[in-house]
Amino acid sequence: MAHQRNTFSCGFVLVASIIVISIHQTVANAASETSDKPKHFQWNFNWSYVEATYIVTCWILLSSVAKIVFNVNKKFGETLPDTACLVGIGLLLGLLLTKCHVNKEFYKLDSTVFFLYLLPPIVFDAGYFMPNRALFENLDSVALFALVGTLFNTAAIGTTLYFCGLAGIFSVQFNLFEILLFAATISATDPVTVIAVFQETNVNEHLFVNVFGEALFNDGAAIVLYSLFLQFGQIGVENMHVSDYLLGGASFFLVAGGGVVVGLVFAFIASFTTRFITPSTTIVGPIFVFLFPYLSYLTAELCSVSSMYAIVICGMFMKEYIKCNISHESIVSVKYVTKMIAQCSETVVFVFLGLSAVTLHHHWDIYFVLITISGCVVFRTIAVTTLSAILNRFRKRPLTAVDQFMLAYGGLRGAIGFGLALSIPAFGAKNMFVTTTMALIFFTAVLQGITIRPLVRYLKLERSDDDDTIIEKVYSCYVDSVLACIEGVVGQKGANTFRQKYENFNLRFLRRILTNNAPGQTFASSVIQSENLIRCCVKIAIKETLEKFSEKGTAPQNTTETVPHPINAGIDAVEMETIFSSILDKKIETVTNQLEQNTYEDIADDCYTGDVVRKEFKSRTQSLPTALDNVSMP
């Protein structure tokens, strides 16, 4: 049965591809036939008018359908990662299009299209949903792996290939800056497959943030290095002076820092703008959430600073304030639209990656490919183990050998490396560089992507703890304040002190300026805040009931009276039970209706808490009315 489903999946995607190609060829022929002046009335095909938009829509549709079809069989979907499946589809499509002699312009991916339209949604999605506190608690390791690790990998791979080239091993010659440009290209990692596996297996947040954060900021560093070596190559080795090298080294930090500044500026503008949204204009809230980060990306490109850092920082810092200014419905809309656009972009990129393997002009050098892949694996392992040894001397929670292995093994290559390879200028070794980059992506996406899930299970990685209760979260805040106080008493300034200072500054100044939940807020903002608080309380009540129901098997028959006697004296218990029962009945009816519409995640996620257990929410709600009927109300 599984084999039949897999056969159906491949067949369905190929048939859809043939249909798209046939439509293109038929309509193009019809348009050419009707280009002459008509002698009588006839039906016209305006293909030239809709050609570009129609092709883009068909590619997005085809790529999305392919991703759905390959997950029809659960076992097959778990064995092969989505990236490997999409690359395989691209390979089949490339062979089909080549045999059909279709014009290559129909399925060619331009580097400008990639960097201006496909990359920003992917990066914004990563930045917007990054767990900020966990990232800053691991900022030392993330920064060290992303910056120092990328510099080491680029230098080590580049010099190794350069000296091998001087020895005459390779079929194409290149200079130092050209090979460093290639080394920066393949230093960019793509953790899509690894992160998906980590989320499914509930890996501990410590390892998750280190892998995710390192890959995200590593891409930005790789792009900055790529631009630097590209400029050095244009100047020429013979024309370089010591001052050029010094200015180039300084520009690495200036470009990265400039991107951070641009991101912070646009995050401030976005938050301040949404502060004035009222219930009558709440529908425009998501527009600002999408436009300002994209403007930060374009502005960074305009100013020749890191556009990737700009959009990541903008998404990370504005979300805390944006979520307090817009409605719950807008928050949910932003979440799903962001995920949708990012998934579509990733899907299209990997399909085009497979297409390019067949359609581009390649230069295959087996020695260059093998040395490159071996160098990437060896030097990444050296970088991770060396930097981890340095970090473990100062960290309270060290990186274990298993953590280091997963960090090294999780360095998959993907969309960023492919986009940078496409944008390499035309020189003698370009085709060999592009071919090797694609071979490296295939190696990591297929081989490492397939084996990452069994390795996670075999190594028995530490799982994340159970979700904290509300009281645990409250006391966690108390502990942070107490630790900051202790550091102040003993005269030491550590992470807790800086965190407390930032939170005080955020509460006293930033939130007053950037949100409408500060003292003296308007009536409209108070209404939004009240709705959020009510929603949060309802979710807490449902969650606690589900947890009790899951532990006991049935709801408790009797509950302890918690209302103080002087207050409770004048309350009719029967009347109160009737009132609360009717309220809960209405809530259960609402939850059931939303479950039937498959929107239970909309209830679970908002800016206050995301701790509702989704898996049990579906399975237990069917029995929830009976359980609640047995609860004795005070």
C-alpha positions in Angstrom: 0.0 0.0 0.0 2.8 2.4 0.9 4.5 1.6 -2.4 1.3 2.4 -4.3 1.0 5.7 -2.5 4.6 6.7 -3.3 4.0 5.7 -6.9 0.8 7.7 -7.0 2.7 10.7 -5.5 5.4 10.7 -8.1 2.9 10.1 -10.9 0.6 12.9 -9.7 3.4 15.5 -9.6 4.7 14.5 -13.0 1.2 14.6 -14.5 0.7 18.0 -13.1 4.1 19.1 -14.5 3.1 17.9 -17.9 -0.2 19.8 -17.7 1.6 23.0 -16.8 4.1 22.5 -19.7 1.3 21.7 -22.1 -0.6 24.8 -21.2 2.4 26.9 -21.7 3.2 25.4 -25.1 -0.4 25.4 -26.3 -1.1 28.9 -25.3 2.2 30.2 -26.6 1.5 28.6 -30.0 -2.1 29.9 -30.0 -0.8 33.4 -29.2 1.7 33.2 -32.1 -0.9 32.1 -34.5 -3.3 34.9 -33.6 -0.6 37.6 -33.7 -1.5 38.6 -37.3 -4.4 40.9 -38.0 -7.6 38.9 -37.8 -9.9 38.7 -40.9 -13.0 37.8 -38.9 -14.1 37.6 -35.2 -12.1 35.0 -33.2 -11.3 34.2 -29.6 -8.0 35.7 -28.5 -5.5 34.4 -26.0 -3.7 37.2 -24.1 -0.8 35.0 -23.1 1.8 37.8 -23.2 -0.3 39.8 -20.8 -0.5 37.1 -18.0 2.6 35.1 -18.9 4.9 36.0 -16.0 2.2 35.9 -13.3 0.7 32.7 -14.7 4.1 30.9 -14.7 4.9 32.1 -11.1 1.5 30.9 -9.9 1.8 27.5 -11.5 5.3 27.0 -10.1 4.1 27.8 -6.5 1.1 25.6 -6.9 3.1 22.7 -8.3 5.7 23.0 -5.6 3.1 23.2 -2.8 1.2 20.2 -4.2 4.4 18.2 -4.3 5.1 18.9 -0.7 1.6 17.7 0.3 1.6 14.6 -1.9 5.0 13.4 -0.5 3.5 13.5 3.1 0.5 11.5 2.2 2.4 8.4 3.4 3.5 9.2 7.0 6.3 6.6 7.0 7.7 7.8 3.7 7.5 11.4 4.8 9.4 10.6 8.0 12.1 8.7 6.1 12.8 11.3 3.5 12.9 14.9 4.4 10.9 17.4 2.4 14.0 19.0 1.0 15.2 15.8 -0.5 11.8 15.0 -2.0 11.5 18.5 -3.5 15.0 18.3 -5.0 14.1 14.9 -6.5 11.0 16.4 -8.0 13.1 19.1 -9.5 15.5 16.6 -11.0 12.6 14.7 -12.6 11.1 18.0 -13.9 14.4 19.1 -15.3 14.8 15.8 -17.3 11.2 16.1 -18.5 11.6 19.7 -19.6 14.9 19.0 -21.3 13.3 16.1 -23.3 10.4 18.3 -24.3 12.8 21.0 -25.5 11.1 23.7 -23.5 12.7 27.1 -23.4 15.0 27.4 -20.4 13.8 30.9 -19.6 10.5 29.2 -18.6 12.2 27.6 -15.5 15.3 29.7 -14.8 15.9 31.0 -11.3 17.6 34.4 -11.3 19.8 35.4 -8.4 18.0 38.8 -8.2 14.7 37.0 -7.8 16.1 34.8 -5.1 17.6 37.6 -3.0 14.8 40.1 -3.4 11.7 37.9 -3.3 12.4 34.4 -2.1 14.9 34.9 0.6 13.3 37.7 2.7 10.2 35.6 3.7 12.4 32.7 4.8 14.6 34.8 6.9 11.8 36.9 8.4 10.0 33.7 9.5 13.1 32.6 11.3 13.7 35.9 13.1 10.0 36.5 14.0 9.6 33.1 15.7 13.0 33.0 17.3 12.7 32.5 21.1 14.3 35.7 22.2 15.2 34.9 25.8 16.7 31.5 25.0 18.7 33.2 22.2 20.2 35.8 24.5 20.9 33.3 27.2 23.0 31.4 24.6 24.3 34.5 22.8 27.9 33.7 23.6 27.8 30.3 21.9 25.6 31.4 19.0 27.8 34.4 18.2 31.0 32.4 18.5 29.8 29.6 16.2 28.2 32.0 13.7 31.0 34.6 13.4 34.3 32.9 14.4 33.1 29.5 13.1 32.2 30.9 9.7 35.5 32.9 9.4 37.4 29.7 10.3 35.5 27.5 7.9 35.9 30.0 5.0 39.6 30.5 5.6 40.3 26.8 6.1 38.4 25.5 3.1 39.6 28.3 0.9 43.3 27.9 1.7 43.1 24.1 1.4 41.5 24.3 -2.1 43.9 27.1 -3.1 47.0 25.0 -2.3 45.5 21.9 -3.9 44.9 24.1 -7.0 48.6 25.2 -7.0 49.6 21.6 -6.9 47.7 21.1 -10.2 45.1 18.7 -8.9 42.1 20.4 -10.4 41.1 20.9 -14.0 40.4 24.6 -13.7 42.6 27.3 -12.3 41.5 30.1 -10.0 43.1 32.8 -7.9 42.9 33.3 -4.1 39.9 35.6 -4.0 37.9 33.5 -6.3 38.3 30.4 -4.2 37.7 32.4 -1.0 34.5 33.6 -2.7 33.5 30.0 -3.2 34.4 29.1 0.3 32.2 31.8 1.7 29.4 30.5 -0.5 29.5 27.0 0.9 29.9 28.1 4.5 26.3 29.2 4.7 24.2 26.5 6.4 20.5 25.7 6.2 19.0 24.0 9.2 15.4 23.5 7.8 15.5 19.7 8.0 17.3 19.6 11.4 15.0 22.1 13.0 11.9 20.2 11.7 13.3 17.0 13.3 14.1 18.8 16.6 10.6 20.2 16.8 9.0 16.8 16.2 11.2 15.0 18.8 10.9 17.9 21.4 14.6 18.3 21.7 15.8 20.5 24.6 15.6 24.2 24.0 19.4 24.6 24.8 20.5 22.6 21.7 17.6 23.8 19.6 18.5 27.5 20.0 22.2 26.9 19.4 21.6 25.0 16.2 18.9 27.4 15.0 20.7 30.6 16.0 24.1 29.5 14.7 22.6 28.7 11.3 20.6 31.9 11.1 23.4 34.3 11.9 26.0 32.1 10.1 24.1 32.8 6.8 24.4 36.6 7.4 28.1 36.3 8.1 28.6 34.2 5.0 26.8 36.7 2.8 28.9 39.6 4.3 32.1 37.6 3.5 30.8 36.8 0.0 30.4 40.5 -0.7 33.8 41.3 0.8 35.7 38.8 -1.4 33.6 39.7 -4.4 34.9 43.3 -4.0 38.4 42.1 -3.5 38.2 40.0 -6.6 37.1 43.0 -8.7 40.0 45.0 -7.4 42.4 42.2 -8.2 45.2 40.5 -6.2 47.9 42.5 -7.9 46.2 45.8 -7.0 45.5 45.1 -3.3 47.4 47.1 -0.6 47.6 46.6 3.1 45.1 49.4 3.6 42.6 47.5 1.5 42.9 44.4 3.7 42.5 46.5 6.8 39.5 48.4 5.5 38.0 45.1 4.3 38.4 43.5 7.8 36.8 46.6 9.4 34.0 46.6 6.8 33.0 43.0 7.9 31.9 44.3 11.3 30.6 47.6 9.9 28.4 45.9 7.4 27.0 43.4 10.0 26.6 46.2 12.6 24.9 48.4 10.0 22.4 45.7 9.3 21.6 45.4 13.0 21.1 49.2 13.3 18.8 49.2 10.3 16.7 46.4 11.8 16.4 48.1 15.1 15.3 51.4 13.5 12.5 49.7 11.5 11.4 47.6 14.4 11.0 50.8 16.4 9.1 52.5 13.6 6.8 49.4 13.1 6.0 49.2 16.8 5.4 52.9 17.2 3.1 52.9 14.1 1.0 50.0 15.3 0.6 51.8 18.7 -2.1 54.0 17.1 -4.2 51.1 15.7 -7.8 51.2 16.9 -10.5 48.5 16.8 -11.9 50.2 13.6 -8.5 50.0 11.9 -7.2 46.7 13.3 -7.5 45.0 9.9 -4.4 47.0 8.7 -2.2 45.7 11.5 -0.8 42.7 9.7 0.2 45.0 6.8 2.7 46.9 9.0 4.1 43.6 10.3 5.0 42.5 6.8 5.9 45.8 5.2 8.3 47.3 7.7 10.6 44.2 7.9 10.7 44.0 4.1 11.5 47.7 4.0 14.4 47.1 6.4 15.7 44.4 4.1 15.5 46.7 1.0 17.0 49.7 2.9 19.9 47.5 4.0 20.5 46.4 0.4 20.3 50.1 -0.6 22.9 51.1 2.0 25.2 48.1 1.3 24.9 46.7 4.8 23.7 43.2 5.9 20.1 42.9 4.7 19.7 39.5 6.3 20.7 40.8 9.8 18.4 43.8 9.2 15.2 41.7 8.6 16.1 39.2 11.4 16.7 41.8 14.0 13.6 43.7 12.9 11.4 40.6 13.3 12.9 39.6 16.6 12.6 43.0 18.4 9.3 44.3 17.0 7.2 41.2 17.8 7.2 41.9 21.6 5.5 45.3 21.0 3.5 44.5 17.9 1.6 41.7 19.7 0.5 44.1 22.4 -0.8 46.6 19.8 -2.8 44.5 17.4 -5.8 42.2 17.9 -5.7 38.5 18.5 -7.1 37.8 15.1 -4.3 39.9 13.5 -1.7 38.0 15.5 -3.1 34.7 14.2 -3.2 36.0 10.7 0.4 37.2 10.8 1.5 33.8 12.2 -0.1 31.7 9.4 0.6 34.1 6.5 4.3 34.3 7.6 4.6 30.5 7.8 2.8 30.1 4.5 5.0 32.5 2.5 8.2 31.1 4.0 7.1 27.5 3.2 6.2 28.5 -0.4 9.6 30.2 -0.9 11.6 27.3 0.5 9.6 24.8 -1.6 10.2 26.8 -4.8 13.9 27.2 -4.1 14.5 23.4 -3.6 12.5 22.5 -6.7 14.5 24.9 -8.7 17.7 23.5 -7.1 16.8 20.1 -8.6 15.9 21.7 -11.9 19.3 23.5 -12.1 21.1 20.2 -11.7 19.8 19.2 -15.1 19.5 22.5 -16.9 22.6 24.5 -16.0 26.0 24.2 -17.7 28.1 22.1 -15.3 31.8 21.4 -15.0 32.4 18.2 -13.0 35.7 17.8 -11.3 35.6 14.8 -9.0 38.7 15.7 -7.0 37.4 19.3 -6.4 34.0 17.9 -5.3 35.5 15.3 -2.9 38.0 17.6 -1.3 35.3 20.3 -0.9 32.8 17.9 0.8 35.5 16.4 3.0 36.8 19.8 4.0 33.3 21.0 4.9 32.8 18.0 7.2 36.3 18.0 8.8 36.7 21.7 9.3 33.2 22.2 10.7 33.9 19.4 13.2 37.2 21.0 14.2 35.5 24.4 14.6 32.6 23.1 16.7 34.8 21.0 19.1 37.4 23.7 19.5 34.9 26.5 20.2 32.9 24.2 22.5 36.0 23.5 24.6 36.5 27.2 25.0 32.9 27.9 25.8 32.6 25.1 28.3 35.3 26.7 30.5 32.9 29.6 31.2 29.4 28.2 30.8 27.3 26.9 33.7 25.7 24.5 31.3 28.4 22.9 29.1 27.9 21.6 25.6 28.1 17.8 25.9 29.7 15.5 23.4 26.3 14.6 22.0 25.4 18.3 21.6 28.7 19.0 19.8 28.1 16.1 17.5 24.6 17.4 16.6 25.9 20.9 16.0 28.6 19.6 13.7 26.3 17.1 11.9 23.5 19.7 11.6 25.5 21.9 9.3 23.4 21.2 6.2 23.7 23.4 3.1 20.7 24.7 1.2 18.9 27.7 -0.1 21.5 30.4 0.8 24.4 28.6 -0.6 22.5 27.9 -3.8 21.5 31.5 -4.2 25.1 32.7 -3.6 26.4 30.2 -6.2 24.0 31.5 -8.8 25.2 35.1 -8.2 28.9 34.3 -8.7 30.3 36.4 -11.5 31.1 34.8 -14.8 34.8 33.7 -14.7 36.6 30.5 -15.7 35.8 28.4 -12.6 32.2 29.5 -12.1 30.6 26.4 -13.6 32.8 24.2 -11.4 31.9 26.2 -8.3 28.2 25.9 -9.1 28.4 22.2 -9.8 30.3 21.6 -6.5 27.9 23.7 -4.5 25.0 21.7 -5.8 26.8 18.4 -5.1 27.4 19.5 -1.5 23.8 20.5 -1.1 22.6 17.1 -2.4 25.0 15.3 -0.1 23.9 17.2 3.0 20.2 17.4 2.2 19.9 13.7 1.2 22.4 11.8 3.2 22.6 13.8 6.3 18.9 14.8 6.1 17.8 11.1 5.9 20.1 10.0 8.8 19.4 12.9 11.2 16.2 11.5 12.6 17.6 8.0 13.4 20.6 9.7 15.0 18.4 11.9 17.2 16.6 8.8 18.4 19.7 6.6 18.8 21.7 9.2 20.7 18.7 9.8 23.0 19.1 13.6 23.1 17.9 15.3 26.2 14.2 16.3 25.7 12.7 19.6 26.8 11.0 19.6 30.2 7.3 19.6 30.6 5.6 22.9 30.1 5.9 25.2 33.1 2.7 26.0 34.9 1.6 29.5 35.5 2.9 29.5 39.1 6.3 28.2 37.9 6.5 31.0 35.4 5.7 33.6 38.1 8.3 32.2 40.5 10.8 32.1 37.7 10.4 35.9 37.4 10.9 36.1 41.1 14.1 34.1 40.9 15.5 36.3 38.2 14.9 39.4 40.3 16.4 37.7 43.4 19.5 36.6 41.5 20.0 40.1 40.1 19.7 41.5 43.6 22.3 39.0 44.9 24.7 40.0 42.1 24.2 43.6 43.1 24.9 42.9 46.8 28.1 41.0 46.1 29.3 43.6 43.6 29.2 41.4 40.5 27.4 42.2 37.3 26.3 39.1 35.5 23.6 38.0 33.0 20.9 38.4 35.6 21.8 42.0 36.4 21.9 43.0 32.7 18.6 41.2 32.1 17.0 43.0 35.0 18.3 46.4 33.8 17.0 45.8 30.3 13.6 44.7 31.6 13.4 47.8 33.8 14.4 50.0 30.8 11.9 48.2 28.6 9.1 48.7 31.1 9.8 52.3 32.0 10.6 53.6 28.5 10.2 51.3 25.5 6.8 49.9 26.4 5.5 53.4 27.2 6.6 54.6 23.8 6.0 51.6 21.6 2.8 50.0 23.0 -0.7 51.1 23.9 -0.7 49.0 27.1 1.2 51.6 29.2 -0.4 53.7 32.0 -2.8 56.3 30.6 -3.8 54.1 27.7 -6.8 54.8 25.6 -10.1 53.1 25.9 -9.6 51.1 22.7 -6.3 49.7 23.9 -7.7 48.8 27.3 -10.5 46.8 25.5 -7.9 44.9 23.5 -5.9 44.2 26.6 -9.0 43.0 28.5 -9.9 40.7 25.7 -6.4 39.2 25.8 -6.6 38.7 29.5 -9.9 37.0 29.3 -8.7 34.7 26.6 -5.6 33.9 28.6 -7.7 33.0 31.7 -10.0 30.8 29.7 -7.0 29.0 28.2 -5.5 28.4 31.6 -8.8 27.0 32.9 -9.1 24.7 30.0 -5.5 23.6 30.2 -5.7 22.8 33.9 -8.9 20.8 33.5 -7.3 18.8 30.7 -4.3 18.1 32.8 -6.4 16.9 35.7 -8.5 14.8 33.4 -5.4 13.3 31.8 -3.9 12.4 35.2 -6.9 11.1 37.0 -8.8 9.6 34.1 -11.9 11.4 35.3 -12.5 14.9 36.7 -12.3 15.2 40.5 -15.7 14.6 42.1 -15.2 17.2 44.8 -13.2 20.4 44.9 -11.9 22.3 47.9 -13.8 25.4 48.6 -11.3 28.3 48.0 -13.6 31.3 48.5 -13.0 32.9 52.0 -16.0 32.4 54.4 -16.9 36.1 54.9 -17.2 36.6 51.1 -18.8 33.2 50.5 -21.5 33.7 53.2 -23.9 35.7 51.0 -23.5 33.6 47.9 -26.0 31.0 46.8 -23.9 28.0 45.8 -26.6 26.4 43.7 -27.2 29.7 41.8 -23.4 30.2 41.2 -23.1 26.6 40.0 -25.8 27.2 37.5 -24.2 30.4 36.2 -20.8 28.8 35.8 -22.2 25.7 34.2 -23.9 27.8 31.6 -20.8 29.7 30.9 -18.7 26.6 30.6 -21.3 25.0 28.3 -21.1 27.9 26.0 -17.3 27.7 26.0 -17.3 24.0 25.3 -19.7 24.6 22.4 -17.4 27.3 21.0 -14.3 25.1 21.4 -16.0 22.1 19.7 -17.1 24.3 16.8 -13.6 25.6 16.4 -12.1 22.1 16.6 -14.5 21.0 13.8 -13.0 23.9 11.7 -9.5 22.7 12.7 -8.6 26.1 14.2 -7.6 24.8 17.7 -4.1 26.3 17.3 -5.7 29.8 17.1 -6.9 29.3 20.6 -3.6 27.9 21.8 -1.3 30.6 20.5 -1.2 34.3 21.4 1.2 36.9 22.9 0.5 35.8 26.5 1.1 32.1 26.5 1.7 29.3 24.0 1.7 26.5 26.5 -1.6 24.6 25.7 -0.9 21.0 25.0 -2.1 20.7 21.4 -2.0 17.0 21.1 -4.2 16.3 24.2 -6.4 19.3 23.3 -7.8 17.4 20.3 -8.0 14.0 21.9 -9.5 15.1 25.2 -12.0 17.8 24.2 -14.5 15.1 23.0 -14.8 13.9 26.6 -14.5 17.3 28.2 -18.2 18.2 28.6 -18.8 15.0 30.6 -15.8 15.7 32.8 -16.8 19.2 33.5 -20.4 18.2 34.5 -18.8 16.2 37.3 -17.0 19.2 38.7 -18.7 20.6 41.8 -18.6 24.4 41.6 -18.2 26.4 44.8 
